[in-house]
Amino acid sequence: MLKRKAYQELVEWKNTHKNDCLMVKGARQVGKTFLVREFGKKEYKSFIEINFIKNQELKQIFTGALGAESIYKRMTAMINGANLIEGNTLIFLDEIQACGNARTALKFLAEDGRFDVITSGSLLGLTYGEDADKNTEEPESVPTGYESFLTMYSLDFEEFLWAEGYENAIPYLKELFDKKEKVPFSINEKYETLFREFMVVGGMPEVVANYVVHHDFTKVSVLQDRILENYRFDISKRAKGSEKIKVRQCYDAISKQLAKEIKKFQYSTVEKGQTSKKYAGSIQWLKDSNIVNPCYNVHEPYLPLMANSDDNQFKLYINDTGLLCAMYGFETKKAILENTIKGNAKGGIYENIIAETLVKKGYALYYYKTDDSNELEFLIEKNREVIPLEVKAGNTATKSLNRFIETYKPSVAYKIIDGNIGTSDVKVTIPHYMTMFL
């Protein structure tokens, strides 16, 4: 089993929650069901799993009176061997979007409090009526105040290192990062190489689990292509009506846009001459499904960045850089691994991996662009201020970052490069892989 940070978050919820159920959200195939199942079996004396698509007859448990006592009676009557141990049972309601009454009933199960309840499902972010799956049922009442949420992602670089057996090295790298000391040359080269491998492999659990055993990039490609087809199948299954084609077109256009000099998403990349009027709903579908990470332009880099961002100027990044590389093909992957890739696509791929890293660290994504000659790839909110990040695929000059420092006087600014740690006044240069420590 791959070690996941989200497992500890589940443990913390178990030990601290009061009168709430936990909804685990995230894109397809990031390991939600597997992790909750392992958590339930290890941390509780009794674990009951209900998948409302696989076992549709179990929807009857939530038909009729929705009080906790009635539900639990029907549960023990319909599930052979169901053992409800007060204070030590986890009930996992998977694919809950297929049983609207189950979602409504969470309020009553949370109020009852005898047993812990975790829910999960496919594309739960589609809350604005754009879900066309015939299995989806809208709840009569959303249990506001009785749900907490955990968003899961594919593995981050640190988890990838754990899987590859480098867990004990991470504290040493973190110490160098904190002290702003250079990493010994051979070690830095090693972890830049591992980071490029992570860019190509990505963090999808099935892919990582296969790679750590075989270290075969051909097998990686087969698995990634299958995941991409599953994503496209979800689009064709779940998007409504004419949106099916438009969402698919927008998703496929992201890799093309990231390979351009101007990374801001342009609707003309999808279809020449088109604007947001035709495709804005499709973009929103992709955002809500968690298969893309949006990044919004900020003209005034002050807290809160959300209030100073422009919803109409944004970039879209693929949620897993390994999948982005799979879209580009095997030769591009090979060039990344050999560190020989050139052109605008190189910059887009490195932006994507840094965006992915920041999202998995819990940051919202913003960029700073006031004119064609002045752009910073990312701004983050940290320690009660706005911190600028300039991303370089190599190690070139940082005119935009220098201008930002001169104008806004941040306490620290980061240049993220293919290189080593360095400092110059408030500017700190770090290798790509150390973004995991921000």
C-alpha positions as CSV (number, residue, x, y, z in Angstrom):
1,M,0.0,0.0,0.0
2,L,1.3,3.4,-0.9
3,K,1.7,5.8,2.1
4,R,-0.6,8.7,1.7
5,K,-0.7,12.0,3.7
6,A,-4.5,11.9,3.5
7,Y,-4.5,8.8,5.7
8,Q,-3.3,10.9,8.7
9,E,-6.0,13.5,7.9
10,L,-8.5,10.7,8.2
11,V,-7.0,9.7,11.6
12,E,-7.2,13.3,12.8
13,W,-10.8,13.5,11.8
14,K,-11.6,10.3,13.6
15,N,-10.0,11.6,16.8
16,T,-11.4,15.2,16.8
17,H,-14.7,15.3,14.9
18,K,-18.0,16.0,16.6
19,N,-21.5,15.6,15.1
20,D,-20.3,15.6,11.5
21,C,-19.8,13.2,8.6
22,L,-16.7,13.4,6.4
23,M,-17.0,13.8,2.6
24,V,-13.9,12.8,0.7
25,K,-13.8,14.6,-2.6
26,G,-11.4,14.6,-5.5
27,A,-10.9,13.7,-9.1
28,R,-11.4,10.2,-10.3
29,Q,-8.8,7.5,-9.6
30,V,-6.8,9.5,-7.1
31,G,-7.3,6.7,-4.5
32,K,-10.3,7.9,-2.5
33,T,-12.1,4.5,-2.2
34,F,-9.0,2.5,-1.6
35,L,-7.7,4.8,1.2
36,V,-11.0,5.0,3.1
37,R,-11.4,1.2,2.9
38,E,-7.9,0.7,4.3
39,F,-8.5,3.3,7.0
40,G,-11.8,1.7,8.0
41,K,-10.3,-1.8,8.3
42,K,-7.3,-0.7,10.2
43,E,-8.7,2.0,12.6
44,Y,-12.1,0.5,13.5
45,K,-13.3,-2.9,14.9
46,S,-16.2,-2.8,12.4
47,F,-16.2,-1.5,8.8
48,I,-19.3,-1.4,6.6
49,E,-19.0,-0.3,3.0
50,I,-22.0,0.5,0.7
51,N,-21.4,1.4,-2.9
52,F,-24.7,2.7,-4.3
53,I,-23.8,2.0,-7.9
54,K,-22.4,-1.5,-7.4
55,N,-25.2,-2.5,-5.0
56,Q,-28.2,-0.4,-6.0
57,E,-30.5,-2.5,-4.0
58,L,-29.0,-1.1,-0.8
59,K,-30.6,2.3,-1.6
60,Q,-33.6,0.7,0.1
61,I,-31.8,1.3,3.4
62,F,-32.5,5.0,2.9
63,T,-36.1,4.6,1.7
64,G,-38.7,5.5,4.2
65,A,-38.1,7.1,7.6
66,L,-34.6,8.7,7.6
67,G,-34.0,8.8,11.3
68,A,-30.8,7.1,12.4
69,E,-32.5,4.3,14.3
70,S,-34.6,3.3,11.3
71,I,-31.6,3.4,8.9
72,Y,-29.5,1.3,11.1
73,K,-32.2,-1.3,11.5
74,R,-32.6,-1.6,7.8
75,M,-28.8,-1.7,7.4
76,T,-28.4,-4.7,9.6
77,A,-31.4,-6.4,7.9
78,M,-30.1,-5.9,4.4
79,I,-26.3,-6.4,4.8
80,N,-25.2,-9.9,5.9
81,G,-22.8,-9.7,8.8
82,A,-23.2,-6.0,9.4
83,N,-21.9,-5.4,12.9
84,L,-22.6,-2.0,14.4
85,I,-20.3,-1.4,17.4
86,E,-21.0,1.8,19.1
87,G,-18.0,4.1,19.0
88,N,-16.0,1.7,16.9
89,T,-17.7,1.4,13.5
90,L,-17.0,3.2,10.3
91,I,-19.8,3.3,7.7
92,F,-18.5,4.2,4.2
93,L,-21.1,5.4,1.7
94,D,-19.4,5.3,-1.6
95,E,-20.8,6.8,-4.9
96,I,-23.2,8.7,-2.7
97,Q,-24.3,10.9,-5.6
98,A,-26.4,7.8,-6.7
99,C,-28.5,8.0,-3.5
100,G,-30.0,11.4,-2.8
101,N,-31.7,10.1,0.4
102,A,-28.4,9.0,1.8
103,R,-27.0,12.5,1.4
104,T,-30.1,13.9,3.1
105,A,-29.8,11.4,5.9
106,L,-26.3,12.5,6.9
107,K,-27.7,15.2,9.2
108,F,-29.5,12.6,11.2
109,L,-26.6,10.1,11.3
110,A,-24.3,12.9,12.4
111,E,-26.7,14.0,15.2
112,D,-27.0,10.4,16.3
113,G,-23.2,10.1,16.6
114,R,-22.9,6.5,17.6
115,F,-21.1,5.5,14.4
116,D,-18.6,7.4,12.2
117,V,-19.7,8.0,8.6
118,I,-17.5,8.8,5.6
119,T,-18.9,9.5,2.1
120,S,-17.3,9.7,-1.3
121,G,-18.4,9.8,-4.9
122,S,-17.7,10.7,-8.5
123,L,-17.5,14.3,-9.6
124,L,-19.1,15.6,-6.4
125,G,-18.1,19.1,-7.3
126,L,-20.8,19.3,-10.0
127,T,-23.3,21.1,-7.8
128,Y,-24.8,23.4,-10.3
129,G,-27.0,21.0,-12.3
130,E,-24.5,20.0,-14.9
131,D,-24.5,16.3,-14.1
132,A,-26.4,14.2,-16.6
133,D,-25.5,10.8,-15.2
134,K,-28.8,8.8,-14.9
135,N,-27.5,7.3,-11.6
136,T,-27.2,10.7,-10.0
137,E,-29.9,11.7,-7.5
138,E,-30.2,15.2,-6.1
139,P,-30.8,15.1,-2.3
140,E,-33.9,16.8,-1.0
141,S,-31.8,18.6,1.6
142,V,-28.1,19.1,1.7
143,P,-26.8,18.5,5.3
144,T,-25.2,21.9,5.8
145,G,-23.3,22.1,9.0
146,Y,-23.1,18.3,9.3
147,E,-20.4,17.6,6.7
148,S,-16.7,18.3,6.8
149,F,-14.7,17.9,3.6
150,L,-11.4,16.4,2.6
151,T,-10.1,16.9,-0.9
152,M,-7.7,14.2,-2.1
153,Y,-5.2,14.6,-4.9
154,S,-2.9,12.2,-6.7
155,L,0.4,11.7,-4.9
156,D,2.7,14.7,-4.4
157,F,6.5,14.5,-4.9
158,E,7.1,13.8,-1.2
159,E,4.7,10.8,-1.3
160,F,6.5,9.7,-4.5
161,L,9.8,9.8,-2.7
162,W,8.3,7.7,0.1
163,A,7.2,5.1,-2.4
164,E,10.6,5.1,-4.0
165,G,12.3,4.5,-0.6
166,Y,13.8,8.0,0.0
167,E,11.6,9.0,3.0
168,N,14.6,9.3,5.4
169,A,16.3,11.8,3.1
170,I,13.5,14.4,3.2
171,P,14.3,15.9,6.7
172,Y,17.9,16.5,5.5
173,L,16.7,18.4,2.4
174,K,14.2,20.3,4.5
175,E,17.0,21.4,6.8
176,L,19.0,22.7,3.9
177,F,15.9,24.6,2.6
178,D,15.3,26.2,6.0
179,K,18.9,27.2,6.5
180,K,19.2,28.3,2.8
181,E,22.3,26.2,2.4
182,K,23.4,24.7,-0.9
183,V,22.6,21.0,-1.5
184,P,25.8,19.0,-2.3
185,F,26.1,18.8,-6.1
186,S,25.6,15.0,-6.5
187,I,22.6,15.0,-4.1
188,N,21.0,18.0,-5.9
189,E,21.4,16.3,-9.3
190,K,19.9,13.1,-7.9
191,Y,16.7,14.8,-6.7
192,E,16.3,17.0,-9.8
193,T,16.4,13.7,-11.7
194,L,13.9,12.1,-9.4
195,F,11.7,15.2,-9.8
196,R,11.8,14.9,-13.6
197,E,10.8,11.2,-13.2
198,F,7.9,12.3,-11.1
199,M,6.9,14.8,-13.7
200,V,6.7,12.0,-16.3
201,V,5.2,9.3,-14.0
202,G,2.8,11.7,-12.2
203,G,1.0,10.9,-9.0
204,M,-1.9,8.7,-9.9
205,P,-1.7,5.8,-7.3
206,E,-2.1,3.0,-9.9
207,V,0.7,4.4,-12.0
208,V,3.1,5.1,-9.1
209,A,2.4,1.6,-7.6
210,N,3.3,0.0,-10.9
211,Y,6.4,2.3,-11.5
212,V,8.0,1.6,-8.1
213,V,7.9,-2.1,-8.9
214,H,8.9,-2.2,-12.6
215,H,10.4,1.3,-13.4
216,D,9.1,0.8,-16.9
217,F,8.0,4.0,-18.6
218,T,6.2,1.9,-21.3
219,K,3.9,0.4,-18.6
220,V,3.5,3.9,-17.2
221,S,2.2,5.2,-20.6
222,V,-0.3,2.4,-20.9
223,L,-1.8,3.1,-17.5
224,Q,-1.8,6.9,-18.1
225,D,-3.5,6.6,-21.5
226,R,-6.2,4.4,-19.8
227,I,-6.8,7.1,-17.1
228,L,-7.1,9.8,-19.7
229,E,-9.7,7.7,-21.6
230,N,-11.6,7.2,-18.4
231,Y,-11.6,10.9,-17.8
232,R,-12.9,11.5,-21.3
233,F,-15.5,8.8,-20.8
234,D,-16.6,10.6,-17.6
235,I,-17.0,13.8,-19.6
236,S,-19.2,12.0,-22.2
237,K,-21.2,10.3,-19.5
238,R,-21.6,13.2,-17.0
239,A,-21.7,16.5,-18.9
240,K,-25.1,17.6,-20.1
241,G,-26.3,17.6,-23.7
242,S,-24.2,19.8,-26.0
243,E,-21.7,20.4,-23.1
244,K,-20.3,16.9,-23.7
245,I,-18.5,17.9,-26.8
246,K,-17.5,21.3,-25.6
247,V,-16.1,20.1,-22.2
248,R,-14.0,17.5,-24.1
249,Q,-12.8,20.1,-26.5
250,C,-11.8,22.4,-23.7
251,Y,-10.0,19.6,-21.8
252,D,-8.0,18.6,-24.9
253,A,-7.2,22.3,-25.6
254,I,-5.4,22.8,-22.3
255,S,-2.2,20.9,-23.3
256,K,-2.1,23.0,-26.5
257,Q,-2.5,26.2,-24.6
258,L,0.3,25.3,-22.2
259,A,2.6,24.8,-25.1
260,K,2.1,28.4,-26.3
261,E,4.2,31.4,-25.3
262,I,1.1,33.0,-23.7
263,K,-0.2,30.5,-21.1
264,K,-3.4,32.4,-20.3
265,F,-6.3,30.2,-21.4
266,Q,-7.8,31.5,-24.7
267,Y,-11.1,30.3,-26.0
268,S,-9.7,30.6,-29.5
269,T,-7.5,27.6,-28.7
270,V,-10.7,25.5,-28.5
271,E,-12.3,27.0,-31.6
272,K,-11.1,29.9,-33.7
273,G,-13.0,33.1,-33.0
274,Q,-14.9,31.9,-30.0
275,T,-15.3,33.6,-26.6
276,S,-16.4,32.7,-23.1
277,K,-20.1,32.9,-24.1
278,K,-19.9,29.5,-25.7
279,Y,-17.4,27.7,-23.5
280,A,-17.5,29.3,-20.0
281,G,-19.9,26.6,-18.8
282,S,-17.5,23.9,-20.0
283,I,-14.6,25.4,-18.3
284,Q,-16.6,25.6,-15.1
285,W,-17.4,21.9,-15.5
286,L,-13.7,21.1,-15.6
287,K,-12.9,23.2,-12.6
288,D,-15.7,21.6,-10.5
289,S,-14.6,18.1,-11.5
290,N,-11.2,18.7,-10.0
291,I,-9.4,17.5,-13.2
292,V,-7.9,21.0,-13.8
293,N,-6.4,23.6,-11.5
294,P,-7.4,27.2,-12.3
295,C,-5.0,30.1,-11.7
296,Y,-6.4,33.7,-11.8
297,N,-4.6,36.9,-12.7
298,V,-4.1,39.5,-10.0
299,H,-3.5,43.1,-11.0
300,E,-3.1,44.4,-7.4
301,P,-0.9,41.9,-5.4
302,Y,-2.4,42.6,-2.0
303,L,-4.3,40.4,0.5
304,P,-6.8,38.9,-0.1
305,L,-5.7,37.8,-3.5
306,M,-9.2,36.5,-4.2
307,A,-10.7,40.0,-4.0
308,N,-8.1,41.3,-6.4
309,S,-8.2,38.6,-9.0
310,D,-9.9,38.7,-12.4
311,D,-12.2,35.7,-13.0
312,N,-12.0,36.3,-16.8
313,Q,-8.2,36.1,-17.0
314,F,-7.0,32.7,-16.0
315,K,-4.7,29.8,-16.8
316,L,-5.7,26.1,-16.6
317,Y,-3.3,23.4,-15.5
318,I,-3.9,19.7,-15.7
319,N,-4.4,18.2,-12.2
320,D,-1.6,15.6,-12.7
321,T,1.5,16.5,-14.6
322,G,2.1,12.9,-15.6
323,L,-1.2,13.0,-17.4
324,L,-0.2,16.2,-19.2
325,C,3.1,14.6,-20.3
326,A,1.0,11.6,-21.5
327,M,-1.0,14.0,-23.7
328,Y,2.2,15.2,-25.3
329,G,3.5,11.7,-26.0
330,F,6.4,9.4,-25.3
331,E,9.1,11.5,-27.1
332,T,8.3,14.5,-25.0
333,K,8.5,12.3,-21.9
334,K,11.9,11.1,-23.0
335,A,13.1,14.7,-23.5
336,I,12.0,15.7,-20.0
337,L,13.8,12.7,-18.5
338,E,17.0,13.6,-20.3
339,N,16.5,17.3,-19.6
340,T,16.8,18.2,-23.2
341,I,13.3,19.5,-23.9
342,K,13.1,23.0,-25.4
343,G,10.6,25.6,-26.5
344,N,7.4,27.0,-25.0
345,A,6.0,23.6,-24.0
346,K,9.0,23.2,-21.6
347,G,7.9,26.3,-19.7
348,G,4.3,25.1,-19.6
349,I,5.2,21.7,-18.2
350,Y,7.3,23.2,-15.4
351,E,4.5,25.7,-14.6
352,N,2.1,22.8,-14.4
353,I,4.2,20.8,-12.0
354,I,4.7,23.8,-9.7
355,A,1.0,24.6,-9.9
356,E,0.2,21.0,-9.0
357,T,2.6,21.1,-6.1
358,L,1.1,24.3,-4.7
359,V,-2.4,23.1,-4.9
360,K,-1.5,19.9,-3.0
361,K,0.1,22.1,-0.4
362,G,-3.2,23.8,0.1
363,Y,-2.6,27.1,-1.8
364,A,-5.0,28.8,-4.1
365,L,-3.4,29.7,-7.5
366,Y,-2.9,33.2,-8.7
367,Y,-0.5,34.9,-11.2
368,Y,0.6,38.4,-11.7
369,K,0.6,40.0,-15.1
370,T,0.1,43.7,-15.7
371,D,1.5,43.9,-19.3
372,D,3.2,41.8,-21.9
373,S,6.7,42.2,-20.4
374,N,5.9,41.7,-16.8
375,E,4.5,38.4,-15.5
376,L,5.1,36.3,-12.4
377,E,3.9,32.7,-12.6
378,F,2.5,32.5,-9.1
379,L,1.5,34.5,-6.1
380,I,0.7,32.8,-2.8
381,E,-0.6,33.9,0.5
382,K,1.7,32.9,3.3
383,N,2.6,34.4,6.8
384,R,0.0,37.2,6.4
385,E,1.6,38.5,3.1
386,V,1.7,37.9,-0.6
387,I,4.8,35.9,-1.7
388,P,5.9,36.0,-5.4
389,L,7.2,32.9,-7.2
390,E,8.9,33.0,-10.5
391,V,9.3,29.6,-12.2
392,K,12.2,28.9,-14.6
393,A,12.5,25.7,-16.5
394,G,16.3,26.4,-16.5
395,N,18.1,29.2,-14.7
396,T,17.6,32.5,-16.5
397,A,17.3,36.1,-15.4
398,T,14.3,37.2,-13.3
399,K,13.4,40.7,-14.5
400,S,9.7,40.4,-13.4
401,L,10.6,39.1,-10.0
402,N,13.2,41.8,-9.5
403,R,10.6,44.5,-10.5
404,F,8.1,43.0,-8.1
405,I,10.6,43.1,-5.2
406,E,11.5,46.7,-6.0
407,T,7.8,47.8,-6.1
408,Y,6.1,45.8,-3.4
409,K,9.0,45.0,-0.9
410,P,8.0,41.4,0.0
411,S,9.9,39.9,2.9
412,V,10.8,36.9,0.7
413,A,10.5,36.1,-3.0
414,Y,11.3,32.7,-4.6
415,K,13.0,31.9,-7.9
416,I,12.3,28.2,-8.7
417,I,14.9,26.8,-11.1
418,D,16.8,23.9,-12.4
419,G,19.8,24.6,-10.1
420,N,20.7,24.9,-6.4
421,I,19.8,27.0,-3.4
422,G,21.0,30.6,-3.3
423,T,20.1,33.9,-1.8
424,S,20.3,37.6,-2.8
425,D,18.7,39.9,-0.3
426,V,15.1,38.8,-0.1
427,K,15.3,36.7,-3.2
428,V,15.7,33.0,-2.5
429,T,16.6,30.6,-5.3
430,I,15.5,27.0,-4.9
431,P,15.5,23.9,-7.1
432,H,12.1,22.8,-8.5
433,Y,11.8,19.8,-6.1
434,M,12.0,22.0,-3.0
435,T,8.7,23.7,-3.8
436,M,7.3,20.9,-1.6
437,F,8.7,22.8,1.4
438,L,7.0,26.1,0.7
